[in-house]
Amino acid sequence: MNINNNGNDIKNNNNNNNSNKFSISKYNFDEKFENFFIKITNGGRDEYGKPMFFTPMVPKVLYFLLFYLFGTQRPFVPIYFREIGVNPEMLGIILLFPPLISFIFSPIWSGIADSKNAHKFIFLLMTFGTGFCFFLLNFVENHIIATIVVLVNAIFWAPIIPLADSTCYKILGTQFKELYGKQRMYGSIGFSISAILTGTLINYYDTVNVAWINYPIGSTLLFIFTLFFFNTKQISNQFEILNSKSDEQDDDDQDDEIKNNYIETEGKQEVQVQDVVGVVVVDDVDDGDGDGLIEKENKMKISFLKGVLILLSNPKIAIILFNCIIIASGMSVCNNYLALIITDVRYFNSSTSLVGFASILNVTFEIAFFYFGKQLLMKIGIFKLIILAHCALITRVVAYSILLRLNANGWCIVPIELLHGIVFASCWNSGSSIINANSPAGLEATGQSLFFGVYMGFGTSLGALLGGLLLNSYGPITMFQFVAAIVTFGLLIFLIAEFLLYSKEPLKNKKLLKQKEEIELKEQQQKQSESKEKEKEKEEVELNLQFNQILKDELEKNKELIEDEAKYNNLIINNVNDEIIHSSTLL
């Protein structure tokens, strides 16, 4: 069918049909714009001839806009508080609370979204709220009011990223969940663009309030996109080419490797055997389309607190959350106070342009690690990725300490900033994958919120508090050395825990293999029994047919005998009659 020529006819014939997908034609836009929309989104038209936004594009655009907002505010909030007269120690106390609030409210909001199936409404409400809060900072110079605004914003920001992660996994489905990194990397791109743009504008206009104009603009775009262009139709096999045609062969090989690393068991579950972190149980999720941000069929109806306890009772989730706290604390020190150290005349004495440029380098390796997330998870493994994250963070903070002791130029930190992406992407990819894999059906958003709350909430707030106290009391060198010691301690704890857990895994795997063999044996015996029954039934049918044929033959023979006897009797009767007639004639 020619879409351009017949599109109007199709739309006129179906103008009474209600479609769940957004259609530009509903709002009487010109058809040329519709065709342009289809071209740039590769969306095509639905069965009603209406243009629709291509589902695999949804998480990419969503992450880009989300982290565009994050890049606008994260590097520059400490600078804003310094401009209104807040010292580092007080800043540490202030920055303690927003992540802590996110830690508390993130699973609460997402739990409500899961239980009420109100994901889209919650997402839109939070997006509007966070944009409005940062817009208010343009008119605030009192640090108490500014602190209140930032704390209220933390309530709104808390569930946004977890809901986006849960939505992304819903769209990818179980078949393509390893492609999460290729979607998440667009957030890194958005963050870098926003950070360099905001840093340059702040340096040009000499005011940090530029960020509080850029932020509401980005939140408005995110609100419009979610309201009109969102759908959660699960991608099918044909959409895999969108992630990279050049990776088709590699992805096929790795998909085979994934299949070989799993054992099917009863209850529609899969158990990963060769993962060093431990056995990962994946609940089977039914395929289906959803109209909201996230929709689960047959999802568990349980309380929020019980859901969190279920998640925390899983040792795999507990281990990854512990290490996320350690890494998040160290990253929080760098993220919150590096901008102050860069622009402080006592240390690196550089401009906000370097802060923005450093943000680009922060996400350089982050983009690469997210893009090749599936390959890294399969080839390197979760265990080694988490070790890599610890080692990269230790190297980063030790390098800062050395440069500060040497009184080096601020631009010397440029190559060090590449380590940020390795730390964050390795930890986030691994953690998000484990949380998604081990969250029961119906608790996916709650699981991602718990992960987000621990990393961006508790761990980040702890790092902000300790960093502020150490920076104000002992200076940046001691602060970074303390981070190196804490992360080293966390790495040792992780290795010990993994050793203890991994030592039990062979027994679990043997038990699972034995269970599999027993199941296969039962299935084989059942098949043999069914086959024997079918053969027996077949033999009985054949015997019945043979018996019926014998009866039929006997009946035919009896019929012939009866007919012959009748003919013989008739012959005798005829002879008797002839004799009687002959005798009568003689008389």
SEDOSE-502425 format. One line per field, with one value per residue (C-alpha): residue number from 1; x, y, z. Coordinates in steps of 0.2 Angstrom, whole numbers, plus 5000, padded with zeros to 4 digits. Each point is the difference from the previous one (the first is absolute). Layout:
# SEDOSE-502425
resi	[NUM	...]
c1	[X	...]
c2	[Y	...]
c3	[Z	...]
END
This chain:
# SEDOSE-502425
resi	[1	2	3	4	5	6	7	8	9	10	11	12	13	14	15	16	17	18	19	20	21	22	23	24	25	26	27	28	29	30	31	32	33	34	35	36	37	38	39	40	41	42	43	44	45	46	47	48	49	50	51	52	53	54	55	56	57	58	59	60	61	62	63	64	65	66	67	68	69	70	71	72	73	74	75	76	77	78	79	80	81	82	83	84	85	86	87	88	89	90	91	92	93	94	95	96	97	98	99	100	101	102	103	104	105	106	107	108	109	110	111	112	113	114	115	116	117	118	119	120	121	122	123	124	125	126	127	128	129	130	131	132	133	134	135	136	137	138	139	140	141	142	143	144	145	146	147	148	149	150	151	152	153	154	155	156	157	158	159	160	161	162	163	164	165	166	167	168	169	170	171	172	173	174	175	176	177	178	179	180	181	182	183	184	185	186	187	188	189	190	191	192	193	194	195	196	197	198	199	200	201	202	203	204	205	206	207	208	209	210	211	212	213	214	215	216	217	218	219	220	221	222	223	224	225	226	227	228	229	230	231	232	233	234	235	236	237	238	239	240	241	242	243	244	245	246	247	248	249	250	251	252	253	254	255	256	257	258	259	260	261	262	263	264	265	266	267	268	269	270	271	272	273	274	275	276	277	278	279	280	281	282	283	284	285	286	287	288	289	290	291	292	293	294	295	296	297	298	299	300	301	302	303	304	305	306	307	308	309	310	311	312	313	314	315	316	317	318	319	320	321	322	323	324	325	326	327	328	329	330	331	332	333	334	335	336	337	338	339	340	341	342	343	344	345	346	347	348	349	350	351	352	353	354	355	356	357	358	359	360	361	362	363	364	365	366	367	368	369	370	371	372	373	374	375	376	377	378	379	380	381	382	383	384	385	386	387	388	389	390	391	392	393	394	395	396	397	398	399	400	401	402	403	404	405	406	407	408	409	410	411	412	413	414	415	416	417	418	419	420	421	422	423	424	425	426	427	428	429	430	431	432	433	434	435	436	437	438	439	440	441	442	443	444	445	446	447	448	449	450	451	452	453	454	455	456	457	458	459	460	461	462	463	464	465	466	467	468	469	470	471	472	473	474	475	476	477	478	479	480	481	482	483	484	485	486	487	488	489	490	491	492	493	494	495	496	497	498	499	500	501	502	503	504	505	506	507	508	509	510	511	512	513	514	515	516	517	518	519	520	521	522	523	524	525	526	527	528	529	530	531	532	533	534	535	536	537	538	539	540	541	542	543	544	545	546	547	548	549	550	551	552	553	554	555	556	557	558	559	560	561	562	563	564	565	566	567	568	569	570	571	572	573	574	575	576	577	578	579	580	581	582	583	584	585	586	587]
c1	[5000	5006	5000	5001	4986	4988	5004	4985	4988	5005	4999	4982	4994	5006	4997	4988	5013	5009	5018	5011	5015	5003	4995	5005	4985	4989	5005	4998	5018	5005	5003	5017	5005	4993	5011	5015	4996	5000	5016	5010	4993	5000	4983	4989	4981	4989	4986	4989	5012	5005	5018	5007	5017	5011	5001	5019	5002	4991	5013	5014	4991	4994	5017	5007	4988	5001	5019	5000	4991	5012	5015	4992	4999	5013	5016	4994	4989	5016	5006	4983	5000	5018	4994	4986	5013	5000	5016	5006	4995	4983	4999	5003	4986	4988	5005	4998	4981	4995	5007	4993	4983	5002	5005	4984	4988	5006	4994	4984	4995	5004	4991	4985	5002	5001	4985	4989	5006	5002	5018	4996	4991	5014	5013	4991	4997	5018	5007	4989	5005	5019	4999	4990	5012	5016	4990	4997	5019	5001	4991	5009	5015	4997	5009	4986	4987	5012	5003	4981	4997	5014	4993	4983	5007	5008	4983	4994	5016	5001	4990	5003	5016	4994	4984	5010	5010	4985	4992	5016	5000	4981	5003	5016	4991	5010	5007	5009	5003	5019	4998	4996	5017	4997	4984	5008	5015	4989	4998	5019	4999	4986	5010	5016	4991	4991	5015	5012	4986	4995	5018	5004	4985	5004	5017	4994	4986	5010	4984	4995	4982	5002	4998	4983	4994	5006	4993	4982	5001	5007	4986	4987	5006	5001	4982	4993	5009	4993	4983	4998	5013	5002	4995	5008	4997	5012	5013	5000	5014	5000	5005	5016	5008	4997	5013	5014	5000	5018	4998	4987	5013	5007	4983	4995	5015	4998	4982	5005	5012	4987	4989	5014	5002	4983	4991	4981	4991	4982	4990	5005	5017	5017	5016	5017	5013	5016	4998	5013	4989	4988	4984	4989	4981	4990	4981	4992	4991	4985	5002	4987	4997	4997	4992	5008	5018	5000	4987	5001	4988	4997	5011	5002	4989	5010	5004	5015	5009	4998	5006	5016	5003	4998	5013	5012	4998	5009	5019	5005	4990	5007	5018	4998	4991	5014	5013	4989	5001	5019	5002	4986	5008	5017	4992	4989	5016	5007	4983	4996	5017	5011	4991	5004	5018	5002	4993	5009	5015	5008	5001	4998	4993	4991	4984	4982	5004	5012	4986	4989	5015	5004	4982	5002	5015	4990	4988	5012	5004	4983	4992	5012	4997	4981	5000	5010	4991	4994	5017	5008	4988	5003	5018	5007	4986	4991	5013	5015	4990	4997	5018	5004	4989	5008	5018	4996	4993	5015	5011	4990	5001	5018	5004	4991	5010	5016	4996	4995	5016	5009	4990	4997	4989	4981	5000	5011	4985	4993	5006	4996	4981	4999	5000	4984	4990	5009	4995	4982	4996	5007	4991	4984	4999	5004	4989	4985	5002	5000	4986	4989	5005	4996	4984	4984	4986	4991	5015	5011	4997	5002	5016	5007	4995	5008	5016	4999	4996	5015	5012	4993	4993	5008	5017	5001	4994	5013	5013	4994	5000	5017	5007	4994	5007	5017	5002	4996	5011	5014	5000	4998	5016	4994	4983	5005	5012	4985	4990	5014	5001	4981	4998	5015	4991	4984	5009	5007	4983	4993	5013	4998	4981	5001	5013	4988	4985	5009	5006	4982	4995	5007	4989	4985	5004	5002	4983	4992	5008	4994	4982	5001	5006	4985	4988	5007	4999	4982	4995	5009	4991	4984	5003	5004	4984	4990	5008	4996	4982	4998	5008	4988	4985	5006	5001	4983	4993	5008	4994	4982	5002	5006	4986	4987	5007	4998	4982	4997	5007	4990	4984	5004	5003	4984	4991	5006	4996	4982	4998	5006	4989	4985	5004	5001	4984	4992	5007	4993	4983	4999	5005	4986	4988	5005	4998	4982	4995	5007	4991	4984	5002	5002	4984]
c2	[5000	5018	5008	5018	4998	4990	5006	5013	4987	4988	5013	5006	4982	4997	5017	4992	4987	5004	4996	4999	5007	5019	5007	5017	4999	5001	5018	5005	5002	5002	4983	5006	5001	4983	4993	5010	4993	4982	5003	5006	4987	4985	4997	4997	4999	4988	4990	5015	5010	5011	5005	4992	5002	4986	4990	4996	5019	5003	4995	5009	5017	4997	4998	5014	5012	4994	5001	5017	5006	4991	5008	5017	4999	4987	5009	5017	4999	5001	5015	5008	4998	5007	5015	5003	4999	4981	4993	4982	4993	5007	4995	4982	5000	5008	4987	4986	5002	5000	4982	4994	5006	4991	4985	5001	5006	4991	4982	5008	5009	4985	4989	5010	5000	4981	4997	5013	4997	5019	5001	5013	5012	4999	5003	5015	5007	4998	5008	5015	5002	4999	5013	5012	4998	5005	5014	5007	5001	5015	5010	4994	5006	4995	4984	4993	5002	4993	4985	4997	5002	4987	4988	5001	4997	4984	4993	5003	4994	4984	4988	5007	4990	4983	5002	5003	4984	4989	5007	4996	4982	4999	5005	4989	4985	4985	4996	5017	5005	5000	5015	5011	5008	5006	5009	5007	5007	5014	5006	5003	5009	5011	5003	5005	5012	5008	5002	5008	5012	5005	5002	5011	5011	5002	5005	5012	5008	4999	4993	4982	5005	4995	4982	5004	5006	4986	4987	5005	5000	4982	4994	5008	4990	4984	5003	5003	4984	4989	5007	4998	4989	4986	4982	4984	4988	4986	4999	4985	4991	5012	5015	4992	5008	5017	4998	4997	4990	4998	4990	4988	4985	5004	5002	4983	4991	5008	4996	4982	5001	5007	4986	4987	5009	4997	4985	4998	4995	4998	5015	5009	5006	5001	4998	5007	4987	5008	5017	5002	5012	4986	4992	5012	4996	5007	5000	4997	5015	4999	5010	5013	5018	5014	5017	5007	5002	4983	4986	4983	4986	4989	5010	4997	5011	5002	5014	5012	4995	4981	5003	5008	4986	4987	5009	5002	4982	4995	4999	5005	5017	5003	4998	5012	5013	4999	5004	5013	5009	5000	5005	5013	5008	5002	5006	5012	5008	5003	5006	5012	5008	4998	5016	5010	4994	5004	5018	5003	5012	4990	4984	4998	5018	4997	5005	4992	4996	4987	4993	4998	4993	4987	4995	4995	4989	4993	4992	4996	4982	5000	5000	4987	4989	5002	4997	4984	4995	4983	4995	5006	4990	4985	5000	5008	4996	5009	4995	5007	5016	5004	4997	5012	5013	5000	5000	5014	5011	4997	5005	5016	5007	4995	5010	5015	4999	5000	5014	5011	4996	5005	5016	4995	5010	4996	4994	4985	4992	4997	4983	4995	5004	4986	4988	5007	4991	4983	5001	5005	4990	4984	5002	5005	4988	4985	5006	5004	4983	4990	5010	4997	4982	4997	5010	4990	5004	5016	5006	5006	5019	4997	4991	5013	5014	4991	4999	5018	5005	4991	5007	5017	5002	4992	4998	5017	5009	4991	5005	5018	5002	4992	5009	5017	4997	4994	5014	5013	4993	4992	5005	4991	4989	4991	4999	4991	4988	4996	4995	4989	4991	4997	4994	4988	4993	4998	4990	4988	4998	4996	4987	4991	5000	4994	4986	4994	5001	4992	4986	4994	5003	4983	4990	5011	4997	4981	5000	5010	4988	4985	5008	5003	4982	4994	5011	4994	4982	5002	5008	4986	4987	5008	5002	4981	4996	5010	4992	4983	5004	5007	4984	4989	5010	4998	4982	4999	5010	4988	4984	5008	5003	4982	4993	5010	4994	4982	5003	5008	4985	4988	5009	5000	4981	4997	5010	4990	4984	5006	5005	4983	4990	5011	4996	4981	5000	5009	4987	4986	5008	5003	4981	4995	5011	4992	4983	5004	5007	4985	4988	5009	4999	4981	4998]
c3	[5000	4996	5017	4993	4987	5011	5017	5000	4994	5014	5013	4994	5000	5018	5008	5012	5006	5016	5000	5015	4991	4998	4983	4993	4989	5015	5001	4982	4996	4982	4991	4995	5018	5003	4987	5007	5017	4993	4991	5014	5013	4988	5008	4985	5002	5010	4994	4999	4989	5015	5003	5016	5009	4998	5017	5000	4999	5016	5013	4990	4999	5018	5007	4990	5007	5018	5001	4990	5016	5011	4991	5002	5019	5008	4996	5004	5016	5011	4991	5002	5019	5001	4990	5013	5015	5005	5006	4996	5017	4999	4982	5005	5012	4987	4987	5012	5000	4981	4997	5016	4995	4984	5009	5010	4987	4985	5005	5007	4984	4990	5012	4998	4981	5000	5012	4991	4983	4999	4992	4987	5012	5013	4987	4993	5017	5005	4984	5002	5019	4997	4986	5010	5016	4990	4991	5018	5003	4988	5013	5016	5008	5018	5004	5011	4987	4987	5011	5002	4981	4996	5013	4993	4983	5006	5004	4982	4992	5011	4989	4982	4996	5008	4990	4984	5003	5004	4984	4990	5006	4996	4982	4998	5007	5006	4983	4998	5018	4997	4988	5015	4999	4982	5006	5015	4991	4993	5017	5001	4984	5006	5016	4991	4988	5015	5011	4987	4994	5018	5005	4985	5003	5018	4996	4986	5011	5016	5009	5005	4998	4981	5006	5008	4983	4990	5012	4999	4981	5000	5012	4989	4985	5011	5006	4982	4993	5014	4998	4982	4992	5013	4997	5008	4986	5002	4986	4989	4991	4985	5011	5006	4984	5007	5014	4987	4984	5001	5016	4994	4999	5017	5008	4992	5007	5017	5000	4997	5014	5012	4995	5004	5017	5006	5007	4998	5016	5006	5003	4984	5007	4994	5010	4994	5004	4995	5008	5014	5010	5003	4993	4992	5000	4986	5001	4984	4994	4988	4984	4997	4995	5013	4999	5016	5004	5007	5000	5008	4997	5015	5011	5018	5012	5015	5012	4997	5016	4996	4982	5007	5012	4987	4989	5015	5004	4984	5004	4982	5002	5018	4993	4986	5010	5013	4987	4992	5017	5000	4982	5001	5015	4991	4984	5010	5008	4982	4992	5014	5004	4985	4992	5016	4999	4982	5002	5017	4999	5013	4990	4981	4997	4984	4992	4999	4982	5006	5011	4984	4990	5014	5000	4981	5005	5014	4988	4986	5007	5007	4983	4994	5015	4999	4981	5002	5016	4993	4994	5016	5011	4989	4997	5016	5012	5014	5013	4990	4996	5018	5004	4986	5007	5017	4992	4988	5014	5011	4986	4997	5018	5002	4984	5006	5016	4991	4988	5015	5009	4984	4999	4982	4987	5001	4982	5006	5007	4982	4997	5018	4996	4988	5015	5005	4986	5004	5018	4998	4984	5007	5017	4992	4986	5012	5014	4989	4991	5017	5007	4985	4999	5018	5002	5000	4988	5005	5011	4985	5003	5019	4997	4989	5012	5014	4990	4995	5018	5007	4986	4997	5018	5015	4992	4992	5016	5010	4988	5000	5019	5003	4985	5006	5018	4994	4987	5012	5014	4992	4982	4983	5001	5016	4994	4984	5010	5012	4985	4993	5017	5001	4982	5003	5016	4990	4987	5013	5007	4983	4996	5017	4997	4983	5005	5013	4988	4986	5010	5002	4982	4993	5012	4995	4982	5002	5009	4986	4987	5010	5000	4982	4996	5011	4991	4983	5006	5005	4984	4990	5010	4998	4981	5000	5010	4988	4985	5007	5004	4982	4993	5011	4994	4982	5002	5008	4985	4988	5009	5000	4982	4997	5010	4991	4984	5005	5006	4983	4991	5010	4997	4982	5000	5010	4988	4986	5009	5003	4982	4994	5012	4995	4982	5004	5009	4986	4988	5011	5001	4981	4997	5013	4990	4984	5007	5006	4984	4991	5011	4998	4981	5001	5011]
END
